[in-house]
Amino acid sequence: MQVEVLVGMGRWSEWWWWCARPGRLPRAAPLSILLATILTLISLLFFLNAKGLARQKWADPLIHELGDHDLAGAPQHHPDLVTYIKQLHLLTPHKGPYQLNNPNITDFSQNGQSQKVEEILKGKRGGVFVEAGAYDGESLSNTLYLEQQLGWHGLLVEPDPWNFWSLRKKGRKAHAVQACLSPSPFPREVTFKQSDTMGHIASVGEEGSRRGIFTRVKCFPLYSLLLALNTTHVHFLSLDVEGAELQVLKTVPWERVTIDVICVEHRHIPEGSQALQNFLEEQGYILHSSLGDDYIFVRSKLQESPANDVL
């Protein structure tokens, strides 16, 4: 392989010298530009591949050897799964300045969800959030206000690769993972239908359709992600996963996890809004308010919660 590349480079040099002779360059210029572009793209691909391999070398040897199929169906608390997420999927917060499209906006949430959380938690500073369905990290964000104004930190979960690419450019001071929240208490890989803010796990009927843009994405249980963050106390969970909200909540081991305030979009839940309310009431929550398509639930024993965990 290396010999072929060197021979190819040698031929490229001879060709370029021939083209550079007086009178020949103008005629060969378009082809020269095309070949130079191709070589640049090849070099960029080699660089990105080398960068990815270098990142994987930091992973634990056991995790590096595990294939995705080895973790499929693993219990959500399994230490190998947690390490796999932490080392290969969880991206760290940005340290530089924000790069927002609308830096003068204060509350980016659609119906004032962020300030409602601030009101419920009495202006709490330094809290921990998880936002699933984080979109581009700015538009319609239920957590950016808390991060900027109150010094909160946490996790942004976004499965759509285009949206996630935009999210990472915004300079958010939170961990991020390109994945969906698993509707089962174990990791899985699903077909995801990309649709801007309406992206969702494709149904059986949709998977065979040629209409739309589909991609394969990994899904991790919420509890597994929390363990990867070294916390089990979340002050605010924003859950907007286009219909899988109740299934995701049912995977949570509530005896091991503390979530103070939950904002859930209920419009697309197949089981219905009442089923969502009934389930969370059984877990010790009360319906505090309704904002647009979102319900705000508050843990009834909020005042008795233990000391805050820190990421």
C-alpha positions as CSV (number, residue, x, y, z in Angstrom):
1,M,0.0,0.0,0.0
2,Q,2.8,2.4,0.9
3,V,4.7,1.6,-2.3
4,E,1.6,2.2,-4.4
5,V,1.1,5.6,-2.7
6,L,4.8,6.5,-3.3
7,V,4.6,5.4,-7.0
8,G,1.4,7.4,-7.4
9,M,3.1,10.5,-5.9
10,G,6.0,10.0,-8.2
11,R,3.8,9.9,-11.2
12,W,1.9,12.9,-9.9
13,S,5.3,14.9,-9.7
14,E,6.2,13.9,-13.3
15,W,2.8,14.9,-14.6
16,W,2.9,18.2,-12.7
17,W,6.4,19.0,-14.1
18,W,5.1,18.2,-17.6
19,C,2.1,20.5,-17.1
20,A,4.3,23.3,-15.8
21,R,6.3,23.5,-19.0
22,P,5.7,26.8,-20.9
23,G,2.5,26.8,-22.9
24,R,1.0,23.7,-21.2
25,L,-0.2,25.0,-17.8
26,P,-3.3,27.0,-19.0
27,R,-4.7,23.9,-20.8
28,A,-4.1,21.6,-17.9
29,A,-5.2,24.1,-15.1
30,P,-8.8,22.7,-14.7
31,L,-7.6,19.1,-14.4
32,S,-4.8,20.3,-12.0
33,I,-7.3,22.0,-9.7
34,L,-9.5,18.9,-9.7
35,L,-6.6,16.5,-8.8
36,A,-5.4,18.9,-6.2
37,T,-8.8,19.0,-4.6
38,I,-9.0,15.2,-4.6
39,L,-5.6,14.9,-3.0
40,T,-6.6,17.4,-0.4
41,L,-9.8,15.5,0.5
42,I,-7.9,12.2,0.7
43,S,-5.3,13.8,3.0
44,L,-8.2,15.2,5.2
45,L,-9.8,11.7,5.4
46,F,-6.5,10.2,6.5
47,F,-6.1,12.9,9.1
48,L,-9.6,12.4,10.5
49,N,-9.1,8.6,10.6
50,A,-5.8,9.0,12.4
51,K,-7.4,11.4,14.9
52,G,-10.2,8.9,15.6
53,L,-7.7,6.0,16.1
54,A,-5.7,8.2,18.4
55,R,-8.8,8.9,20.5
56,Q,-9.6,5.2,20.8
57,K,-6.1,4.4,22.0
58,W,-7.0,6.1,25.3
59,A,-9.8,3.7,25.9
60,D,-9.5,0.8,28.2
61,P,-8.1,-2.3,26.2
62,L,-11.2,-4.3,27.2
63,I,-13.6,-1.6,26.0
64,H,-11.5,-1.2,22.8
65,E,-11.9,-4.9,22.0
66,L,-15.6,-5.0,22.6
67,G,-17.9,-4.6,19.6
68,D,-21.3,-2.9,19.8
69,H,-22.9,-6.4,19.6
70,D,-21.1,-7.4,22.8
71,L,-23.0,-4.7,24.8
72,A,-26.4,-5.1,23.1
73,G,-28.8,-6.2,25.9
74,A,-26.3,-5.4,28.7
75,P,-27.9,-4.3,32.0
76,Q,-28.1,-0.5,32.2
77,H,-25.9,-0.5,35.3
78,H,-23.2,-2.8,33.9
79,P,-19.7,-1.3,34.5
80,D,-18.4,-2.2,31.0
81,L,-21.4,-0.3,29.4
82,V,-20.8,2.7,31.6
83,T,-17.1,2.7,30.8
84,Y,-17.9,2.3,27.1
85,I,-20.1,5.3,27.1
86,K,-17.7,7.4,29.2
87,Q,-14.6,6.7,27.1
88,L,-16.0,6.4,23.5
89,H,-19.3,8.5,23.4
90,L,-19.4,11.1,26.1
91,L,-17.9,14.4,24.9
92,T,-16.7,17.0,27.4
93,P,-17.9,20.6,27.8
94,H,-16.4,23.3,25.7
95,K,-14.1,25.7,27.5
96,G,-14.0,28.6,25.0
97,P,-16.6,31.3,24.4
98,Y,-20.2,30.6,23.3
99,Q,-20.8,30.8,19.5
100,L,-24.5,31.5,19.4
101,N,-26.6,32.7,16.5
102,N,-28.6,34.9,18.8
103,P,-26.4,35.9,21.8
104,N,-28.7,38.7,22.9
105,I,-31.6,36.3,23.8
106,T,-31.9,35.4,27.5
107,D,-34.4,32.6,27.7
108,F,-34.2,30.3,24.6
109,S,-37.0,28.0,25.6
110,Q,-40.2,28.1,23.6
111,N,-42.7,28.8,26.4
112,G,-40.6,30.0,29.3
113,Q,-39.7,26.5,30.6
114,S,-36.3,27.6,31.8
115,Q,-37.5,30.4,34.0
116,K,-40.3,28.2,35.3
117,V,-37.6,25.8,36.6
118,E,-35.7,28.7,38.1
119,E,-38.9,29.8,39.9
120,I,-39.7,26.3,41.2
121,L,-36.1,25.8,42.4
122,K,-36.0,29.3,43.9
123,G,-33.1,30.6,41.7
124,K,-30.8,27.6,42.5
125,R,-27.3,28.0,41.2
126,G,-24.9,25.3,40.0
127,G,-27.6,22.7,39.3
128,V,-27.4,19.6,37.1
129,F,-29.6,19.2,34.0
130,V,-30.2,16.6,31.4
131,E,-31.8,17.7,28.1
132,A,-32.9,14.9,25.8
133,G,-33.8,16.3,22.4
134,A,-31.3,19.1,22.7
135,Y,-31.7,20.0,19.0
136,D,-28.9,22.4,18.0
137,G,-28.1,23.4,21.6
138,E,-29.6,26.9,21.2
139,S,-32.9,27.1,19.5
140,L,-35.8,26.0,21.8
141,S,-33.3,25.0,24.4
142,N,-34.7,24.5,27.9
143,T,-31.3,24.5,29.6
144,L,-29.1,27.2,27.9
145,Y,-30.6,29.9,30.2
146,L,-29.8,27.8,33.3
147,E,-26.3,27.2,32.0
148,Q,-25.6,30.9,31.2
149,Q,-27.4,32.7,33.9
150,L,-27.2,30.3,36.8
151,G,-24.0,28.4,36.2
152,W,-25.7,25.0,35.7
153,H,-24.0,22.1,33.9
154,G,-25.1,18.7,32.8
155,L,-25.7,16.6,29.7
156,L,-27.1,17.3,26.2
157,V,-28.5,14.3,24.3
158,E,-29.2,14.6,20.6
159,P,-29.4,11.7,18.2
160,D,-29.7,13.5,14.9
161,P,-26.1,13.8,13.4
162,W,-26.8,17.1,11.6
163,N,-28.3,18.7,14.7
164,F,-25.5,17.4,16.9
165,W,-22.9,18.9,14.6
166,S,-24.6,22.3,15.0
167,L,-24.9,21.7,18.8
168,R,-21.1,21.1,19.1
169,K,-20.4,24.4,17.4
170,K,-22.3,26.5,20.0
171,G,-19.7,26.1,22.7
172,R,-22.1,24.7,25.3
173,K,-20.6,24.2,28.8
174,A,-22.1,20.8,29.2
175,H,-21.3,17.2,28.3
176,A,-22.8,15.9,25.1
177,V,-23.6,12.6,23.5
178,Q,-24.9,11.8,20.0
179,A,-27.4,9.1,20.9
180,C,-31.0,8.6,21.8
181,L,-32.4,7.7,25.2
182,S,-33.2,4.0,25.0
183,P,-36.9,3.1,25.5
184,S,-35.6,-0.2,27.0
185,P,-33.4,-0.7,30.1
186,F,-30.5,-1.8,28.0
187,P,-28.5,-0.3,25.1
188,R,-29.7,-0.8,21.5
189,E,-29.2,0.5,18.0
190,V,-32.2,1.8,16.1
191,T,-33.2,3.4,12.8
192,F,-33.7,7.1,13.4
193,K,-35.7,9.3,11.1
194,Q,-34.2,12.7,10.7
195,S,-36.7,15.5,10.6
196,D,-35.2,18.7,12.1
197,T,-37.0,19.2,15.5
198,M,-39.3,16.2,14.9
199,G,-36.7,13.5,14.5
200,H,-37.7,10.2,16.2
201,I,-37.0,6.4,16.4
202,A,-38.6,5.0,13.2
203,S,-41.5,2.7,13.5
204,V,-41.6,-0.7,11.8
205,G,-43.6,0.8,8.9
206,E,-41.4,3.8,8.5
207,E,-38.2,1.7,8.3
208,G,-39.2,0.3,5.0
209,S,-40.3,3.6,3.5
210,R,-38.1,5.5,1.1
211,R,-39.6,8.8,2.1
212,G,-37.4,10.7,4.5
213,I,-33.8,10.5,5.7
214,F,-32.9,7.6,7.9
215,T,-29.7,6.8,9.9
216,R,-28.7,4.3,12.5
217,V,-28.0,5.6,16.0
218,K,-27.2,4.2,19.3
219,C,-29.6,4.4,22.2
220,F,-28.4,4.3,25.9
221,P,-30.6,4.1,29.0
222,L,-30.8,7.4,30.9
223,Y,-29.5,5.6,34.0
224,S,-26.4,4.4,32.1
225,L,-25.7,8.0,31.0
226,L,-26.0,9.3,34.6
227,L,-23.6,6.7,35.8
228,A,-21.1,7.7,33.1
229,L,-21.5,11.3,34.5
230,N,-20.9,10.0,38.0
231,T,-24.2,11.4,39.3
232,T,-27.6,10.1,40.2
233,H,-29.1,13.4,41.3
234,V,-30.5,15.6,38.5
235,H,-32.2,18.9,39.3
236,F,-33.9,19.3,36.0
237,L,-34.7,16.7,33.3
238,S,-36.0,18.0,29.9
239,L,-37.5,15.2,27.9
240,D,-38.6,15.7,24.3
241,V,-38.1,12.5,22.4
242,E,-41.2,12.6,20.1
243,G,-43.3,9.9,21.6
244,A,-40.9,7.7,23.6
245,E,-41.1,9.8,26.7
246,L,-43.1,7.4,28.9
247,Q,-41.1,4.4,27.7
248,V,-37.8,6.2,28.7
249,L,-39.2,7.2,32.1
250,K,-40.1,3.5,32.8
251,T,-36.5,2.5,32.4
252,V,-35.4,4.6,35.3
253,P,-34.7,2.8,38.6
254,W,-36.4,5.4,40.7
255,E,-35.1,4.0,44.0
256,R,-31.6,4.9,42.8
257,V,-32.1,8.2,41.0
258,T,-33.3,11.5,42.2
259,I,-34.8,14.0,39.7
260,D,-36.3,17.2,41.2
261,V,-38.1,18.7,38.2
262,I,-39.2,17.0,35.0
263,C,-40.4,18.8,31.8
264,V,-42.0,16.3,29.4
265,E,-43.5,16.9,26.0
266,H,-46.7,14.8,26.1
267,R,-48.3,15.5,22.8
268,H,-46.9,12.5,20.9
269,I,-47.0,9.9,23.6
270,P,-49.0,6.9,22.2
271,E,-50.3,5.9,25.7
272,G,-51.7,9.4,26.2
273,S,-51.0,12.3,28.5
274,Q,-53.1,10.8,31.4
275,A,-50.9,7.6,31.3
276,L,-47.8,9.8,31.7
277,Q,-49.3,11.7,34.6
278,N,-50.5,8.6,36.4
279,F,-47.0,7.0,36.1
280,L,-45.2,10.0,37.5
281,E,-47.6,10.4,40.3
282,E,-46.9,6.8,41.2
283,Q,-43.2,7.8,41.4
284,G,-44.0,10.6,43.8
285,Y,-44.4,13.6,41.5
286,I,-47.1,16.2,41.2
287,L,-48.2,18.0,38.0
288,H,-47.1,21.6,38.7
289,S,-48.0,23.3,35.4
290,S,-48.5,23.0,31.7
291,L,-46.6,25.1,29.2
292,G,-47.6,24.6,25.6
293,D,-47.1,20.8,24.8
294,D,-45.0,20.3,28.0
295,Y,-46.0,19.2,31.5
296,I,-43.9,20.3,34.4
297,F,-43.7,17.7,37.2
298,V,-42.1,18.4,40.6
299,R,-40.9,15.8,43.1
300,S,-43.3,16.0,46.0
301,K,-40.5,15.5,48.6
302,L,-38.3,18.1,47.0
303,Q,-37.6,19.8,50.3
304,E,-36.3,16.6,51.7
305,S,-33.9,15.8,48.9
306,P,-30.3,14.9,49.9
307,A,-27.2,17.0,49.3
308,N,-26.6,17.8,45.6
309,D,-24.3,15.6,43.6
310,V,-21.7,17.4,41.5
311,L,-20.5,16.3,38.0
